[in-house]
Amino acid sequence: MNNASLKQLDNNRLYALSTTQEMTIGRETSCQIILDSTKYLSISRLHAVLRPLASGEWEVCDLNSANGTVVNDRRLQGCRKLRSGDRI
């Protein structure tokens, strides 16, 4: 998976996934992907992280968020390797 990205579906914003750095998702201003808590009512300050793997793939991990992280309509337990088309 080279040149992979994450697309925010409600506004079509693209986030390029790094092959070397983690990307945090949450409402905290230190996150690389900041979500508005007034729009996303269940988002934690530090909600989830996207991590590059040595294989060139990425995984998503919940950061013990209050409401959990959902991938493809299933609640995430720990981490999960991402595949093209996955919905977080």
N, C-alpha and C positions, 0 to 999 in steps of 0.2 A: 504494500500500500504506500505508494509515494504520492506526494502532493495531495494528501487527504485534507478534508476540511469538515467542519461542523456547521450546519446551516440552522439558524434560528427560524423556525417556520412561520411565526407570526409576523415577522418583518423582513424575511429573506436575507438577513445579515449572515455573511460567511466569516468563519473564524478558521484560519489556516492552522492545522495541527503541526506542532513542532516534532521533529524526530529526535530531539535532544532534551526538551524541557517539558515539565508538567504544566498543565493549565487547570487552574481552579475555577469552579463555578459556584456562584453565590451572590449575596447582596453586599458583601464587604467590598470596599473600594480597592482593596489590595488584590482582588480576584482578577484573572485575565478575562473571564466572561462574567460580567456583572448583570444580574437580573433585578428588575424593579420589584421590590416587595409589595408595592401597591397593586401591581398587575399579577404577580406570581405570589399568591398569599401564603403558600406553604414552603417558600424558599428560605433556607437557613443562611446565616452569614457566610459560613464555609460549608457548602452543601456537598459537593462532589469534586473529584479530580480526574482529569484525563491524563494518563501516563503513557509515554512511548515505550514500546518493548523492543528488545534486541532484534526480534524477528522482523521489525519494520511495521508492526501492527500497533494498535493502541488498546488500552483497557480503561474502563471507567470504574471508579471506586467510590462508594458512599463514604462520607466523612462523619459518620455517626450523626447525620442530620435528624432533626426532630421528626420529620415526616417521611424520611426515606427517599431513595432514588428509584425511579421506575425506568426499565428498559423494555421496550416493546410490550407495554402494558403489564409487565411482571415486576414485582418489587425485587430490587437487587439485594442479594445477600453477599456482602463483602465486595469483591471485584469481579468484573466480567470482561472478557476480550470482546472488542467491538468488531462488527462486520459492516460492510457497506449497506447502507439503508436502515441501520438500526435507529430507533427513536428513543431518545433519552428524555 
